[in-house]
Amino acid sequence: MPSRCLIAFLALFGAAPAVTACETALILSIDVSGSIDEGEYRLQADGIATALSDPVVAEALVRGKVALTVLQWSNAEQQAASLPWRRMLSQEDVAGFVASAAAMPRAFEGSDTAPGDMLQFASELFSDVSDCRRRVIDVSGDGQQNTGSSTAQARMALHRSGIIINGIAIEDMGASLAITEYYRRFVITPGGFVMTARGLSDYAETLRAKLVRELARPIG
């Protein structure tokens, strides 16, 4: 029989609390609106697979036991978690997620662009990974909002709840950085960052650099 002292100790202190294993819950959201054709969609899906396969990125994912999901989005009614949450607990988990990303079909055919509604939808996905210390949404796209609820208001609501939003602005090959500036002003949260991909052919390398910045040297 346990001693009275032991019973009193267990009643007072209980079992030691579990250590939160997951460092970051990361949503990779990709634009599949009307400005993205099928070839450009494949560059995004393959870019996710290529970036996650990078040894530095893969090691950071496993070290942080990162939870990953991929979200495709277009207009105010079109958001879908195309790959469900998966914990990166081993290199095999990373390889499995990479294979799924490479084979991922397009969720929607081209329509309008509603990043504000996407952000609201994305924020609700975090309820399934509530043990993760950081909540990050990666937004990639090549256009500004042309429908749906206010992106700026959604951004600030998520910021107040502790969610970080970072961005990849996919620009044309010319000199203009219009999408980058739009993301900086209206999409990313204070303390977040935006990186510029010069065309979709530059997407995989930009995403790789972005993931290294987010995971190997976490911000926030």
C-alpha positions in Angstrom: 0.0 0.0 0.0 1.3 3.5 -0.8 2.3 5.5 2.2 0.2 8.5 3.3 3.1 10.8 2.4 3.2 9.4 -1.1 -0.6 9.7 -1.6 -0.5 13.3 -0.4 2.4 14.1 -2.8 0.6 12.6 -5.8 -2.6 14.4 -4.9 -0.8 17.7 -4.5 1.5 17.6 -7.5 0.1 14.9 -9.8 1.9 13.5 -12.7 4.6 15.7 -14.3 3.1 17.7 -17.2 3.8 16.5 -20.7 6.4 18.5 -22.6 5.0 20.1 -25.8 6.8 18.3 -28.5 5.6 20.2 -31.5 7.5 23.5 -32.1 5.6 24.8 -35.1 2.3 24.1 -36.8 2.8 25.3 -40.4 0.1 25.8 -43.1 1.5 26.0 -46.6 -1.2 27.8 -48.6 -1.0 28.1 -52.3 -3.0 30.3 -54.7 -5.0 28.3 -57.4 -7.0 31.3 -58.7 -7.6 32.2 -62.3 -4.1 33.7 -62.8 -2.6 30.2 -62.1 -2.7 27.8 -65.1 -2.2 24.1 -64.8 1.6 24.2 -65.5 2.0 27.0 -62.9 0.0 24.9 -60.4 2.4 22.0 -60.9 5.3 24.3 -60.4 3.9 25.2 -57.0 3.1 21.6 -56.0 6.5 20.3 -57.2 8.1 23.3 -55.5 6.7 22.3 -52.1 8.0 18.8 -52.7 11.5 20.1 -53.7 11.7 22.6 -50.9 10.7 20.0 -48.2 13.3 17.6 -49.6 16.2 19.9 -48.9 18.4 18.4 -46.2 18.5 21.5 -44.1 14.7 21.9 -44.3 14.0 18.2 -43.6 16.3 18.2 -40.6 14.6 21.3 -39.2 11.2 19.8 -39.7 12.1 16.6 -37.7 14.0 18.5 -35.0 11.0 20.7 -34.3 8.5 17.9 -34.8 6.7 20.3 -37.1 3.1 19.7 -38.0 2.4 20.4 -41.7 -0.6 20.8 -43.9 -1.2 22.2 -47.5 -4.1 24.5 -48.2 -5.3 25.4 -51.7 -7.4 28.6 -52.1 -9.0 30.8 -54.6 -12.3 32.8 -54.1 -14.3 33.4 -50.9 -16.0 29.9 -51.1 -12.9 28.0 -52.3 -10.5 26.8 -49.6 -9.5 23.2 -49.0 -6.9 21.4 -46.9 -5.5 19.2 -49.6 -3.1 17.3 -47.4 -4.2 16.7 -43.8 -2.0 17.6 -40.8 1.0 15.3 -40.5 3.7 15.4 -37.8 7.3 15.4 -39.0 8.7 12.9 -36.5 11.2 11.2 -38.8 12.8 11.5 -42.2 10.3 8.9 -43.4 7.4 11.3 -42.4 9.1 14.0 -44.5 9.5 11.7 -47.4 5.9 10.6 -47.2 4.7 14.2 -47.1 6.9 15.1 -50.1 5.4 12.2 -52.1 1.9 13.3 -51.3 2.7 16.9 -52.2 4.2 15.9 -55.6 1.0 13.9 -56.4 -1.5 16.4 -55.0 -4.2 17.3 -57.5 -5.5 20.8 -58.0 -8.5 21.5 -55.7 -10.2 24.2 -57.7 -10.2 25.6 -61.3 -9.3 29.2 -61.6 -11.5 31.8 -60.1 -11.1 35.1 -58.1 -8.6 35.8 -55.4 -9.8 36.1 -51.7 -6.8 35.9 -49.3 -8.9 37.3 -46.5 -11.3 34.4 -46.5 -8.4 32.0 -46.9 -6.8 33.4 -43.7 -10.0 33.0 -41.7 -10.4 29.4 -43.0 -6.7 28.6 -42.3 -6.9 29.9 -38.7 -9.6 27.3 -37.9 -7.3 24.4 -38.9 -5.0 25.1 -36.0 -7.5 23.6 -33.5 -6.3 20.2 -34.6 -2.7 20.9 -33.5 -3.3 22.9 -30.4 -0.1 21.5 -28.7 2.2 23.3 -31.2 3.9 26.3 -29.7 4.0 28.4 -32.8 1.2 28.8 -35.5 2.4 29.9 -38.9 0.6 30.4 -42.2 2.6 30.6 -45.3 0.7 32.5 -48.1 1.9 32.3 -51.6 0.2 33.9 -54.6 0.6 36.1 -57.6 -2.3 38.5 -57.2 -4.0 41.0 -55.0 -7.5 40.5 -53.4 -10.3 41.1 -55.9 -13.2 39.5 -53.9 -14.2 38.4 -50.4 -13.7 39.8 -46.9 -10.9 42.3 -46.0 -7.5 40.8 -46.0 -6.1 43.5 -43.7 -8.8 42.9 -41.1 -8.3 39.1 -41.2 -4.5 39.6 -40.9 -4.9 41.7 -37.8 -7.4 39.4 -36.2 -5.0 36.5 -36.6 -2.1 38.6 -35.3 -4.1 39.3 -32.1 -4.6 35.6 -31.6 -0.9 34.9 -31.9 -0.7 33.5 -35.4 2.2 34.5 -37.7 1.6 35.1 -41.4 4.5 35.1 -43.8 4.4 35.4 -47.6 5.8 34.4 -50.9 4.9 37.0 -53.5 5.2 35.5 -57.0 6.1 38.4 -59.3 6.5 38.7 -63.0 10.0 38.7 -64.3 9.9 42.5 -64.8 11.1 45.1 -62.4 7.8 45.7 -60.6 7.3 44.4 -57.0 3.6 45.2 -56.8 2.6 41.8 -55.2 5.5 41.9 -52.7 4.4 45.4 -51.6 0.8 44.3 -51.3 1.8 41.3 -49.2 4.0 43.5 -47.0 1.2 46.0 -46.4 -1.9 43.8 -46.2 -1.1 40.1 -45.7 1.9 39.4 -43.4 1.5 40.0 -39.7 3.7 42.5 -37.8 7.0 40.7 -37.3 6.4 38.4 -40.2 8.2 38.6 -43.6 7.6 38.3 -47.3 10.0 36.9 -49.8 9.8 37.4 -53.6 9.8 34.7 -56.2 10.7 36.0 -59.7 8.2 33.9 -61.6 7.0 30.4 -60.6 10.2 28.9 -61.8 11.9 30.5 -58.8 9.2 29.3 -56.4 11.0 26.1 -55.1 14.2 27.9 -54.2 12.3 30.8 -52.6 10.2 28.5 -50.5 13.3 26.5 -49.5 15.0 29.8 -48.3 11.7 30.8 -46.5 11.4 27.5 -44.7 15.0 27.7 -43.5 14.3 31.2 -42.2 11.1 30.1 -40.5 12.3 26.8 -39.0 16.1 26.7 -38.7 16.1 30.2 -37.3 12.5 30.7 -35.9 11.2 34.2 -35.5 8.5 35.4 -33.2 
